[in-house]
Amino acid sequence: LLHVVDISHPHAELQQAATLWVKRGRRADEVWRGDALREASRWLARSTTAVPELVRAFHQEGLAREARRHRALRLRRLAVTVSLAVVATVALLVAWAYSEKQRQAARARDQAQREGAREALGRGALLQASAMLRAALEGSDSVEARAVWHRLRRHPLAWRRTLGSFVYEVAFSPDGQQLAVA
């Protein structure tokens, strides 16, 4: 008997809610949702008696509202996911473009240093040519830079100074920073 009362109780509550829903103009915000709707669905599935059409319409409207809510939730999640993917893609493209710009600037700087080293070698400024070429090779290696490096290695003279007279004696200071010529 207790079981029968438990089964009939949701039926009466569902009937009352459906009647009130119709009286108020079948507003979508008054249909059951969540746990109440799931409980009503279970009760209707187990019910052996005929369910009034009004109760079925109320239940169907609740199911339709839940389906719309779930669909809207899925669409919002999809929109957020797509937005994040677009932001990530744009960020990657910007990072790649910035990196490429940095690489091009480094290549141009290294090329300018190699050209400067070749020009300094042609003038006989071996120390300057060596410094510029070393900086260029630290940035990027190239066949052209190595060819200039090999030309530099053939000249053992680190620096040259024309004094205008004969040199009889040379002496270095103790710290090696100065040179005395007589």
C-alpha positions as CSV (number, residue, x, y, z in Angstrom):
1,L,0.0,0.0,0.0
2,L,2.9,2.4,0.8
3,H,4.3,1.7,-2.6
4,V,1.0,2.6,-4.3
5,V,0.9,5.9,-2.4
6,D,4.5,6.7,-3.4
7,I,3.6,6.1,-7.0
8,S,0.4,8.1,-7.0
9,H,2.0,11.1,-5.2
10,P,4.2,12.2,-8.1
11,H,1.2,11.7,-10.4
12,A,-0.9,14.2,-8.4
13,E,2.0,16.7,-8.2
14,L,2.7,16.4,-11.9
15,Q,-1.1,16.8,-12.7
16,Q,-1.3,19.9,-10.5
17,A,1.9,21.5,-12.0
18,A,0.6,20.8,-15.6
19,T,-2.8,22.3,-14.8
20,L,-1.2,25.4,-13.3
21,W,1.1,25.6,-16.3
22,V,-1.9,25.7,-18.7
23,K,-3.7,28.3,-16.5
24,R,-0.8,30.6,-16.6
25,G,-0.5,30.5,-20.4
26,R,2.0,27.6,-20.9
27,R,5.0,29.7,-20.1
28,A,8.3,27.9,-20.8
29,D,9.9,29.0,-17.5
30,E,7.3,27.2,-15.5
31,V,7.9,23.6,-16.8
32,W,9.9,21.3,-14.7
33,R,13.6,20.8,-15.3
34,G,16.6,19.0,-13.7
35,D,15.9,16.4,-11.0
36,A,12.2,17.1,-11.0
37,L,11.9,16.5,-14.7
38,R,14.0,13.3,-14.5
39,E,11.8,12.0,-11.7
40,A,8.7,12.8,-13.7
41,S,10.2,10.9,-16.7
42,R,10.9,7.9,-14.5
43,W,7.4,7.9,-13.1
44,L,5.9,8.2,-16.6
45,A,8.0,5.3,-17.8
46,R,6.8,3.1,-14.9
47,S,3.2,4.3,-15.0
48,T,0.7,1.6,-15.9
49,T,-2.3,4.0,-15.9
50,A,-3.2,6.3,-18.7
51,V,-1.5,9.6,-18.5
52,P,-3.6,12.7,-19.3
53,E,-2.6,14.6,-22.5
54,L,-2.1,17.7,-20.4
55,V,0.5,16.0,-18.3
56,R,2.2,14.6,-21.4
57,A,2.4,18.0,-23.0
58,F,3.8,19.5,-19.8
59,H,6.4,16.8,-19.7
60,Q,7.3,17.1,-23.4
61,E,7.7,20.9,-23.0
62,G,10.0,20.3,-20.1
63,L,12.1,17.8,-22.1
64,A,12.2,20.2,-25.1
65,R,13.4,23.1,-22.8
66,E,16.1,20.8,-21.3
67,A,17.2,19.8,-24.9
68,R,17.4,23.5,-25.9
69,R,19.4,24.3,-22.8
70,H,21.8,21.5,-23.4
71,R,22.1,22.5,-27.1
72,A,22.8,26.1,-26.1
73,L,25.4,24.9,-23.5
74,R,27.1,22.8,-26.2
75,L,27.1,25.7,-28.6
76,R,28.7,28.0,-26.0
77,R,31.3,25.4,-25.2
78,L,32.0,25.0,-28.9
79,A,32.2,28.8,-29.3
80,V,34.7,29.1,-26.4
81,T,36.8,26.2,-27.8
82,V,36.8,27.7,-31.3
83,S,37.7,31.1,-29.9
84,L,40.6,29.7,-27.9
85,A,41.8,27.8,-30.9
86,V,41.7,31.0,-33.0
87,V,43.5,33.0,-30.3
88,A,46.1,30.3,-30.0
89,T,46.6,30.1,-33.8
90,V,46.9,33.9,-34.1
91,A,49.4,33.9,-31.2
92,L,51.5,31.2,-32.9
93,L,51.4,33.1,-36.2
94,V,52.5,36.4,-34.5
95,A,55.3,34.6,-32.7
96,W,56.4,32.9,-35.9
97,A,56.4,36.3,-37.8
98,Y,58.3,38.0,-35.0
99,S,60.9,35.2,-34.9
100,E,61.2,35.3,-38.7
101,K,61.7,39.1,-38.5
102,Q,64.4,38.6,-35.8
103,R,66.2,35.9,-38.0
104,Q,66.1,38.2,-41.0
105,A,67.6,41.1,-39.0
106,A,70.3,38.8,-37.7
107,R,71.1,37.6,-41.2
108,A,71.3,41.1,-42.5
109,R,73.6,42.2,-39.6
110,D,75.9,39.2,-40.2
111,Q,76.0,39.9,-43.9
112,A,76.9,43.6,-43.2
113,Q,79.7,42.4,-40.9
114,R,81.0,40.0,-43.5
115,E,81.0,42.7,-46.1
116,G,82.7,45.1,-43.6
117,A,85.3,42.5,-42.8
118,R,86.0,41.9,-46.5
119,E,86.4,45.7,-47.1
120,A,88.6,46.0,-44.0
121,L,90.8,43.2,-45.3
122,G,91.1,44.9,-48.6
123,R,92.3,48.1,-46.8
124,G,94.8,46.1,-44.8
125,A,93.0,46.7,-41.4
126,L,93.5,43.1,-40.4
127,L,92.5,43.6,-36.7
128,Q,89.2,45.3,-37.6
129,A,88.5,42.6,-40.3
130,S,89.2,39.9,-37.8
131,A,86.9,41.4,-35.2
132,M,84.0,42.0,-37.7
133,L,84.4,38.5,-39.2
134,R,84.4,36.9,-35.8
135,A,81.2,38.6,-34.8
136,A,79.6,37.6,-38.2
137,L,80.6,34.0,-37.7
138,E,79.2,33.9,-34.2
139,G,75.8,34.9,-35.6
140,S,75.8,32.5,-38.6
141,D,78.2,30.4,-40.5
142,S,78.6,30.8,-44.2
143,V,81.0,29.7,-46.9
144,E,81.7,33.3,-47.8
145,A,82.7,34.2,-44.2
146,R,85.0,31.1,-44.0
147,A,86.7,32.2,-47.2
148,V,87.4,35.6,-45.8
149,W,88.6,33.9,-42.5
150,H,91.1,31.8,-44.5
151,R,92.4,34.9,-46.3
152,L,92.9,36.6,-42.9
153,R,94.8,33.6,-41.5
154,R,97.4,34.0,-44.3
155,H,98.3,37.4,-42.9
156,P,100.2,36.9,-39.6
157,L,100.5,40.7,-39.1
158,A,98.0,41.7,-36.4
159,W,98.5,45.4,-36.9
160,R,100.8,47.8,-38.7
161,R,102.0,51.3,-38.0
162,T,104.3,53.3,-40.3
163,L,106.8,55.3,-38.1
164,G,108.7,57.1,-40.8
165,S,112.2,55.9,-39.7
166,F,114.0,52.7,-38.8
167,V,113.1,50.7,-35.7
168,Y,116.1,49.7,-33.6
169,E,114.5,48.4,-30.5
170,V,111.0,47.3,-29.3
171,A,109.8,46.9,-25.7
172,F,106.4,45.9,-24.2
173,S,105.2,47.4,-20.9
174,P,104.8,44.9,-18.0
175,D,101.0,44.8,-18.4
176,G,101.3,44.2,-22.2
177,Q,99.1,47.2,-23.0
178,Q,101.7,49.6,-24.4
179,L,104.6,49.2,-26.8
180,A,107.8,51.4,-26.9
181,V,109.7,51.7,-30.1
182,A,113.2,53.3,-30.4
